[in-house]
Each structure stands twice: as C-alpha cells, then as structure tokens.
Amino acid sequence: MDLVLEFKGGKMTGEGADGIGIFVISGNYSESSGECSWSKQYVGRHSVDYKGYQDGKGIWGGWMVGSGKGGFHIWPLSEGSVLNVAEVNVAEEVKTEEEQVGVTK
C-alpha cells in the first residue's frame, strides 16, 4: 500500500492506492488524546471506516466495512525491516476487505 497522510488543525486527509484501488482519506484526530477516526473512500467503490490512536510509533486501531472488521497498524516508513512487516499487515487487511465486499481476483 502507498499512503500519504496529513494532520493539520484536527483534520486528517490523505490519499493512496492498494490492491483494491485508489482511495482518499478524510477524518479527524485529537492531539490531546491521540485518538483518530477516518474514512478511506475508494474511487467509484466502497468505503472503509477506521478508528484508532497514535502511540508515538504509529497508529493502531480497527477498521470496519459492512459487517466485516479487522485490525491495522500504520507507521512511518523508515527502515527496510519495518517496511516488510508493514507490507504483511496491509496485505492481510486488504485480503480481508476484499472478502467482506465480495471482490474476486
């Protein structure tokens, strides 16, 4: 997954692409509590809702699409070993999202 996020004035925005398609991010965050929530809207397709918290090393939380749900961890790209772990976690999330919305490859 390629993902760019921007945090400014309590608003969270971004864009990216994954195995399902191109998406945009729109949501909110709290600097004091570290909590955040957003929607990942695939262009011309479904959306996925996220809720999480920032712990100084990334954002942890859960996603929901229809009746399906799962967990996620997003962190800044810094070292090759972290990238490998991030790719595995994102791949598992995308596979589960596809299963929940009936996407077949």
C-alpha positions as CSV (number, residue, x, y, z in Angstrom):
1,M,0.0,0.0,0.0
2,D,1.1,3.5,-0.8
3,L,-0.3,6.0,1.6
4,V,0.2,9.7,2.3
5,L,-1.4,11.3,5.4
6,E,-1.6,14.9,6.5
7,F,-2.6,16.1,10.0
8,K,-3.5,19.7,10.4
9,G,-5.8,21.5,12.8
10,G,-7.7,18.4,13.9
11,K,-8.3,17.3,10.3
12,M,-6.8,14.2,8.8
13,T,-6.6,13.9,5.0
14,G,-4.7,11.7,2.6
15,E,-4.6,9.6,-0.5
16,G,-3.2,6.3,-1.6
17,A,-3.6,3.1,-3.5
18,D,-3.6,-0.6,-2.6
19,G,-4.6,-3.9,-4.1
20,I,-8.3,-2.8,-4.3
21,G,-7.7,0.6,-5.9
22,I,-7.1,4.3,-5.5
23,F,-8.6,5.9,-2.4
24,V,-8.9,9.2,-0.5
25,I,-8.7,9.6,3.3
26,S,-10.9,12.1,5.3
27,G,-11.2,12.3,9.0
28,N,-10.4,13.8,12.4
29,Y,-7.8,13.5,15.1
30,S,-7.2,14.8,18.6
31,E,-3.7,15.9,19.6
32,S,-4.5,15.6,23.3
33,S,-5.9,12.1,23.4
34,G,-4.2,10.7,20.2
35,E,-7.5,9.3,19.0
36,C,-8.4,9.5,15.3
37,S,-11.2,8.3,13.0
38,W,-11.4,8.5,9.2
39,S,-13.0,7.0,6.1
40,K,-11.0,5.5,3.3
41,Q,-13.1,6.0,0.2
42,Y,-12.2,4.0,-2.9
43,V,-12.8,6.0,-6.1
44,G,-16.0,4.7,-7.6
45,R,-16.3,1.9,-5.0
46,H,-16.9,1.2,-1.3
47,S,-15.5,3.0,1.8
48,V,-13.9,1.6,4.9
49,D,-14.2,3.3,8.3
50,Y,-11.2,3.4,10.7
51,K,-10.8,4.3,14.4
52,G,-7.5,4.3,16.1
53,Y,-5.0,6.0,18.4
54,Q,-1.5,7.4,17.9
55,D,1.1,5.9,20.3
56,G,4.3,7.8,19.2
57,K,5.3,4.8,17.0
58,G,2.3,4.8,14.6
59,I,-1.4,4.5,14.6
60,W,-3.1,1.3,15.9
61,G,-6.8,0.5,15.7
62,G,-9.6,-1.2,13.8
63,W,-11.4,-0.9,10.5
64,M,-15.0,-1.8,9.5
65,V,-16.6,-2.4,6.1
66,G,-20.2,-3.7,6.1
67,S,-20.3,-6.4,8.8
68,G,-16.6,-7.1,8.4
69,K,-13.9,-5.8,10.7
70,G,-10.2,-6.2,11.5
71,G,-7.2,-4.5,12.9
72,F,-4.4,-2.3,11.5
73,H,-1.1,-0.7,12.3
74,I,0.2,2.2,10.3
75,W,3.7,3.6,10.9
76,P,6.2,5.9,9.1
77,L,8.5,4.3,6.6
78,S,12.0,4.4,8.0
79,E,13.9,1.1,7.7
80,G,13.6,-1.9,5.4
81,S,12.7,-4.3,8.2
82,V,9.7,-2.1,9.2
83,L,8.6,-2.0,5.5
84,N,8.5,-5.8,5.3
85,V,6.3,-6.0,8.4
86,A,4.0,-3.2,7.2
87,E,3.5,-4.9,3.8
88,V,2.4,-8.1,5.5
89,N,0.0,-6.3,7.8
90,V,-1.5,-4.3,5.0
91,A,-1.8,-7.3,2.7
92,E,-3.8,-9.2,5.3
93,E,-6.1,-6.2,5.8
94,V,-6.7,-5.8,2.0
95,K,-7.4,-9.6,1.6
96,T,-10.0,-9.4,4.4
97,E,-11.6,-6.2,3.0
98,E,-11.9,-7.9,-0.4
99,E,-13.6,-11.0,1.1
100,Q,-16.0,-8.8,3.0
101,V,-17.2,-6.9,0.0
102,G,-17.1,-9.9,-2.4
103,V,-14.2,-8.8,-4.5
104,T,-12.7,-11.6,-6.5
105,K,-9.4,-11.6,-8.3
